[in-house]
Amino acid sequence: MALLATSSLRPAVAAGPRYWTLFGWFREFRRDPLAFLEQCARRYGGVAKFTAPPITGFVLSDPEWIRHVLERRANRYGKGRAFRRLTRYVGHGILFTDGERWRTGRRLVQPAFTREKLAAMEQPMMAAIGALLERWQRSAIGRGEPFDASREMAKLALDVVGRALLGQDLALRLEEFSEIVTRQLHHANYLVTTAFPLPHFVPTRRNRRARADTRRGFAELDAAISDRRRSGLDRDDLLSCLLAAFDDPECGYMTEQQVRDELLTFLGAGHETTAVTLSWTWYLLSAHPEAEARLHDELERVLGGRAPTFADLAALGYTRRVIDEALRLYPPAWAMGREALVEDEIAGQRVPRGAAVFVSPWVMQRHPDHWEDPERFDPDRFLPERSRGRPRYAYFPFGGGPRRCIGDQFALLELPLVLASVAQRYRLRLVPGQDVTPYPLFTLRPRQGIRMTLEAR
């Protein structure tokens, strides 16, 4: 999908599209959000200002102004009203909160992602990967039957998160929970791309389904929490970290409900972003056999047929660059929205309190000012000598500043382990005749999935 017709942006100016009403903007954005963001960058430059009474909005595609919002002046911007609509369905985990509540939650969750804790996650990660490979070998998938790679990667990523962060083997619930997450993502998309969504208590089919999914998800996590508390075990994982905060008499923040809300955030959002990245990675490798051959050569040279470990990742440079390039072309978090909490100034323009501000990895990571031949799959563009001088916010699939994804290092350990383990055993081949297109929900999913077959190596 081409981004820009020219090779550079105009200087940042306070120009942009105008709409008669807020409904008009929501209608255009909902129809094709990627196209809206691309058009703002192409037509109006690094700072595009749009008006849709009663709101004012900005789309930023200048690395320095993106840094201003995400990093330098991050305290002036929050997730805002659109995200607050979601809390009834997903709780008040750190992904969805602002201010002191977010700072407290982030501080309490951070110890679960130290270097030492991440090192201990290798075993549960590899156990989940091994379970996937065994299941494939026993099933029709292993005999060449077509399957949806995005669905299989969602189940794998959910299993990894369950084992590594919750100490739970979710094998019996993978299918059901993955379907719940898919439906909730569609509902979340409706809530944040509709000017005035119907209140949750209106008994529409959409609202009834969303409430039922929320109850089921909460019930599953309540059961997991109860099981852990009854066992008395400290598995040194995220759940143990949250329960330790709950048991601390001086910590009034971590209630039973907050423990559940944080778990739901990491179980849902954490597995979804990894699954999407893996799906697009297999798609890109299948479409670029020369890159796939280089990947296989590296795996054979470094691993010699044995299972990968964290210690191997430093030597698997091309494997990591394949992941980086997949994240560049198909960032799971394709756009990030903020709301101005106080008045600010961007490029000499007044940003009123309550203004909407959008930054887009999808736009910046395909921007010809920062990437040569940006539509081409080229993992070597991440070699040090080719990355030198590239602006920080030309590539930010995990966000940036204080709200950078807390699980980024978890993902960057998991992704190459999965890629190396599966690619040693199989080639994934794209079923011909598909129309594989990105579908910008909360994450950048393939619209109709990705049908593939396995070819044993």
N, C-alpha and C positions, 0 to 999 in steps of 0.2 A: 504494500500500500504506500504510494508515494506521499511524501509529506509536503514539501515546498517546491514551488515551481522555479524559484530563484535560489542562488547559493548563499544569500546573506539576508539578514533581517534589516529593516529600516531602523533608524535610531528610535529609542523609546519615546513614544508620544502618547498624549492622552486622547487617543481616538479609538473608536470601536463601534460595534453594532448598537443600534437603538431599537427598542421594542416599545409598543404602546402600553403594554401591561406586563406584569410578572408572568401571566399565563402564556404570553407569546414566547418569552424566553424559555420557560420550562418545556413548551411544546417542541421548540427547535433543539434544545439540548437533549431531550429524551429521544428524539428521532435519530440522532447520530452524534453522540457526545464527542467522539474522536474527531469527527469532521469539524465540529464547532471549535474545538481547541486548536486544530490545525489552521483553520481559516483565520482565527484571531492572530496567530503567529505570522502567517503569510501576509495578511492585508494590513495589519496595524502595528507590527513590530514587537519589540521586547516587552512593552507594557501596553496592553489593550484594555481600555475602559469601556464597559458596556452599561447601559442603563435599561432598567426594566421596572418602572415605578411599581412599588415604592422603594426598590433596592437599587444600589449601585454595585457593580462587580468589576473585578480586574482579572485578567488572564496574563500571567507572567511567563515569558519565555526568554528572559535575560538572566544568565546565571547569577549575577550579583544581586539582582532584586529578589530572586528566589532565595538566595542566602539571607537577605534581609528579613524575609518573612519566616523562614524555617529556623534560622539560627540567630542572627544578630538581634532581632527584635521579636523573638519567639514569644516573649511574655505579653506581647500586645495582640496576639492572635490565638484563637482557640478553635476547637472542633465545631462549636456553634450549634444553632437550633436544629439543623438537619440531623445531626448525630444524636441529639437529645431525643428525637422521635424514636430512635431505635432501642433505647434503654429498657422500655417495657418488654421487649422481646429478647434482648441479649444481656440484660443486666447492666451493672455499672462497673465493668472491668476497665482497665487503664486505657484501652483503645478508645473508649467512648466518653471519657470524662475530661474535665478541665480544672485548672486552678489548683487549690490546695488538695482537693480530693485526688487529682491525678498525681501530684507530687508525692503524696503519702503512699499511694498504691504502688507507684514506680519504685520508691525506696524500699518497700517491703518485698517486692517481687525480685528486685535486682540480684540478691544473693543466690537465687536459683540458677543464675547464668554466669557464674564466675568460671574462670579457666579450669579450676579443679572440678567443678560440677559438670562442665561440658565434657571433660575427659572421661568421666564416669558414665556418660551416655553412649559411648561406643558400643558396649555390649547389647543394650536393648535396641539400639538402631540396627545392628547387624542381625539380631534375632528376628526383627520384623522383616528385614530384607530376605533373610533365609526362608521365612515362612511364605513369602510371596513366591519365591523361586520354586519351592516345593509344591505349592498349590498349582502353579502353572504347569509343572511337570506332570502332575497327576490328572490335570483337566484337559478338556478339548482344546484349550488355548495352546497347550504344549504340543498338540498334534496338528497345529496349523489353522485352527478355526479363528476367523476374524473376531476381534474384540475392540472395545472402546478403550484406548490407552488412557484417556483422561479419567475414566471411571476407575480403572485399575490403579492409577497413580493416586487417586483420592483415597482409596481404601488402604493403600500402602502408607501414605503419609499420615493418615489417621491412626494406623496401628503404631507407627513410630512415635507419634506424640503421646498416645496412650501409654505405651511401655516406658518411654523415657521421662515423661513429666508427671504421670499419674501413677506409675507402677501398676498399670492395669492392662491385661491382655484383652483387647476389645474384639477379638476374632469373631465372636458370635454376633456382634452388633455393628460390624463395619458397614454392611450394606444399608441397614436402616438409618444409622446415624449420618452416613454420607448423603442419603436422600433428604433427610431433614435439613442438613446444611444447604443443599441446593435450593430447596424451597424457601428457606429463610433468606438466602441471598437474593432471590427474586423479590421477596417481600421487602427487604431492605432497599433494593433498587427502586421499588415503587414509592416507598416512603420519602426518599431523598430526591426523587426526580418528579414529584408531584407538588404543585404549589400548596394545595390544601387537601391532603389525603383525608378520607373519612376517619373519624375517631375509632379507636380500637374496639369500643363497645358496640358499634353498629354491626349487626349480625350478617355482614356480607360473607359470601363463600370464602373470599380471600382472608378476611379477618378471623373467621372461625378456624380455618386451616392453620393460620399463623399462631393463634392462641393454643391450639392443640399441640403443635410442634414445640412451642415454648414449654408447655407443661411436661411433655415427654422428655425433652432435653434436660430440664431442671431435675426431674425425678431421677433420671439416670445418674446425674452428678451427685445428687443428694445420697443416693445409694452407695456410690463409690466413696464418698467422704465418710459415711457411716461405717463402711467396711474397714477403712483404714483406721478409724478411731478405735474400733473394737479390737483390731489386731494389735494395736500398740506399737507397730513397727515404725521405725524411722528409716525410710529408704533414701534419704538425702536427695529428694527430688523436689519438684515444684510444689506438689501437694503437701509434703512434709514441711516445706518452708512456710506455706500459708497457714498450716495448722499450728506451727510454732508461734506465729504472730497472733493467731487467735487465742492461744493459751497464755500469752503474755499479759499479765494483769495491767501493765502500763500501756498497752496498745488498745485503745478504744475503737480503732478503725476497723479491724479485721473481724467482722461478725461472721456468723455461719453463712448468711446470705452473700457477703462479700467474697468469702472463700469460693463459693459456688460460681459467682459472677466472674471471678478471675479465671477459674478453671475453664468456664465456657468460652471465654475470650481466647485462651491459648489453644483449646481443643479445636475450636471452629476456625478462627482466623489463622492460627499457626499451621494447621495441616492444609488449609485451602491454598495458601500462597505457594507452598512447596509443591503441591500436586499440580498446580497450573504451570509452574516453571518446568517441572519434569515432562509434562505433556508436550509443551512446545519444544523442549529439547529433543525429544524423540522425533517429533515432526521435522525439525530442522536437519537432524542427522540423516534421516531417511531421504530427504530431498537433496542432500549434499554428500554423496558417497565418498568423495575425496577427503572430506573432513572426518567422516566415520572411519575411514581406513587409517588416518593418522591417529585417531583415538585408540583404535585397536592395537596399532603398533606400540604406542606408549604403554598401554596396559600390559602387553606381553613382555615388554622390556623391563618394566618396573616390578610387576607382580609375578610374572612367570606362572600364572594359573592359580595362585593362591588368593584367598580373600583379602581385600584391602583393609587397612587399619588407618586410624588417624595419623600415625607416624608416617604413612606413605604419602599423605596428601601433598607435602612440600615437593615431592619428586614428580607428582602428577600435574605438571604445569599446564599441559595442553588440555587435560580433562577440566581443570578449573577454568581455563579460558573459554571452553565450550559453554560452561555454565554462565559465565559472565556475558557472553555474547547472546545467549538465549534470554537472559534477563534484560539485556539492552533492547533487543527487538520486540520482546513481548513481556514488558514489566507487569507482574501481577497487580501491583498498585499503580494503575495506569494514570491516575490523577489524584491529587490531594487537595481537599478543600479546607479553607480556614475562614473564620469570621473575625473581623476586627473587633476586639474587645474594648478598645479605646481609639480615639482619633489618631491617625498616623499620616505620614507623607511618603509617597513612592514616586520617584522620578519628578519631583516638584509638584506632584498632584496630591490634593487632599484626599485622604482615605477616611470617609466618615465612619463613626462607630456603627457596627452592624453590617458593614460592607462585606460582600463575599469575595474571596480571593482564591484563585485556582492556579496551581502549578502542576505540570504534567510531565512525568518521566517519559511517557509515550512520545510527546512532542520533542523534548530536549534530546532524547537518546537516538532520535532519527534526524537531528538537525544538521543540515549540511555545513553550517559554520563550524561545527565541532567534530564532525565525522566525515571522513572521505568515503564516497560511494555508500551513503548511510543505509540503503536498503539491502545491501549485500551481506550475507552471512560470512563473517571473517573473524574467527576467534583470535587470530594473531594481532588484531588491532589493540588487544590488551597487553601486548608485550611492553615492557618498561620503556623501551626507546620510542615506541609509537604513542605511548600515553603521556609522555612528558609535555607539559604545557597545557594540557586539556583542563578547562575550568572544572572546579569541584562539582558544580551543579549541572554539568553536561551529562553526568551519569549519577543517578541517585535512586536506584530501584528500592532501597530500604528507607527512603526519606532522608532526613538530616536534622541536625541540631538536637536539642534535648528530647525531642519526640521521635528520633530515629528508632526504627523497629528494635525492640529489646531482644528479639529472638534472631537477629541477623546472623550472629556467629553460629547459633544452633543450625540454622538453615544452610550456611556455607560449609558446615561439616557434613550434614546429612546429604545434601545434593550430590557432591562428588562420590560419596560412598555408594549411593544408589546407582549412579551412572556407571561407575567402575564395576560394581558387582553384576549388574544386569548385562552390560555390554560384553563382559567376558564370556557369558553363557549364550547370549542371543544377539541377533540383529533384529530390529523392529522395522518392518516394512509397511509402508503406507499402502492401503488398499486403493487401487486406481479409481479415478472417476469421482472423487469426493470434492466438495467445495469447502475447504477448511478456512474459515474466516474468524477473526476475533470478535468476541461478544463482550462488550464492556458492562458487566454487572459491577458488583463491588470489586471483583477481580476480573482479569482479562481472560475469560474462559474461551475455548473454541466453541463456536455457536452450536454446531451439531456433533460435538465430540470429535475424536480422531480415530477412525477405524484403521487398525493395523493387524498384521500377522507376525508371528514369531518365526524366525529362521535360526535353527541351532547352528552354533559355530563349531 
